[in-house]
Amino acid sequence: MNSLDKILGRLQGKSPAVDDENLFVENIMNRLPDKQKQRRIPLWKNLLMSASIAAVLIMVAYINKQDTELVLLNPYYTELAKRHETDFLQFNENSNPQEIYEYYMRRKPQQLSYLQLKNKIHEKF
Amino acid sequence: MNTINVDIIERCKSGDKEAFRLVVKAYQRMLFSLSLKMLCNEEDAKDVVQDSFLKIWQSIDSFNCSNNFTTWVYTITARLCIDRLRAQKKQMSGFDDEALFHSFVSDDNVEHEIENRQWVAIVRALVGALPEKQRLLFTLCRLEGLSSAEVEPILGMNASQIKSTLYVASKNIREQLKKMGYE
């Protein structure tokens, strides 16, 4: 039997090990990040969901814009605005609702929703 | 080779750390053994084993339970060892603790436990001068005791390539031992 086989024979069944296996295992366990199980959503579902969300957002933005215009162009609310909102005092009953709306948009770039504007007017009323 | 229950793997996939603890306990010695023999440095070997388990934990979702888990685990560790060797660009030829190797060879008591320091000396003497692939193959087949079929997927070699590479590696080691005065 040559030296290599003799050496390999003597190494058989033996293996190196760390000094403190329990501590070693603990160190490994402490390094593990928590795993958050992520469900894989099929591509078509993902696209459909994105398209639906985009459609809803566009619709909300459109309705919001329409509501604001409607509120400001509605003679009843225009009248209330003219009577109770300081910002609109410069306007009188002969003012063009479109002008009031444009003035409002310049002064208040952050649009109020229909409900917010309605509540605001009613607070003053 | 170690085996681990499919149920434990499934639990690991769902993020059960206690199940993964069983995997770590079952495989840590085996992976440390391979890493130490490949890297010939205890601290580097410990680092690679920790990185291996981290990688196993992170990618266990992609493991197909119809494959051999042990082979998969070995593959991850073997690749990390090779990466580290390449990064360090360590030249393994020659070794400082030749005396430890001689004391191992001349010791007639085969029952003696082998210390890690002595393991490093033995491995350096045997495979230190071998090219990367021969070294990994010899370590897996002759030092870790894996069969040719088990090594095939780890190294991406077929049976005949394994046989011829192992022959060349053994021949090189015998020549190295002859130079050191062992026939």
HADDOCK unambig.tbl for C-alpha pairs under 7 A between the chains (distance, minus, plus):
assign (segid A and resid 2 and name CA) (segid B and resid 183 and name CA) 6.30 0.50 0.50
assign (segid A and resid 3 and name CA) (segid B and resid 182 and name CA) 6.17 0.50 0.50
assign (segid A and resid 3 and name CA) (segid B and resid 183 and name CA) 5.94 0.50 0.50
assign (segid A and resid 4 and name CA) (segid B and resid 174 and name CA) 6.44 0.50 0.50
assign (segid A and resid 7 and name CA) (segid B and resid 105 and name CA) 7.00 0.50 0.50
assign (segid A and resid 10 and name CA) (segid B and resid 110 and name CA) 5.99 0.50 0.50
assign (segid A and resid 15 and name CA) (segid B and resid 33 and name CA) 5.98 0.50 0.50
assign (segid A and resid 16 and name CA) (segid B and resid 33 and name CA) 5.29 0.50 0.50
assign (segid A and resid 16 and name CA) (segid B and resid 116 and name CA) 5.67 0.50 0.50
assign (segid A and resid 16 and name CA) (segid B and resid 119 and name CA) 6.96 0.50 0.50
assign (segid A and resid 17 and name CA) (segid B and resid 29 and name CA) 5.79 0.50 0.50
assign (segid A and resid 17 and name CA) (segid B and resid 32 and name CA) 6.63 0.50 0.50
assign (segid A and resid 17 and name CA) (segid B and resid 33 and name CA) 6.64 0.50 0.50
assign (segid A and resid 25 and name CA) (segid B and resid 24 and name CA) 6.58 0.50 0.50
assign (segid A and resid 25 and name CA) (segid B and resid 25 and name CA) 6.69 0.50 0.50
assign (segid A and resid 28 and name CA) (segid B and resid 50 and name CA) 5.62 0.50 0.50
assign (segid A and resid 29 and name CA) (segid B and resid 21 and name CA) 6.90 0.50 0.50
assign (segid A and resid 32 and name CA) (segid B and resid 54 and name CA) 6.19 0.50 0.50
assign (segid A and resid 35 and name CA) (segid B and resid 15 and name CA) 5.16 0.50 0.50
assign (segid A and resid 37 and name CA) (segid B and resid 14 and name CA) 6.45 0.50 0.50
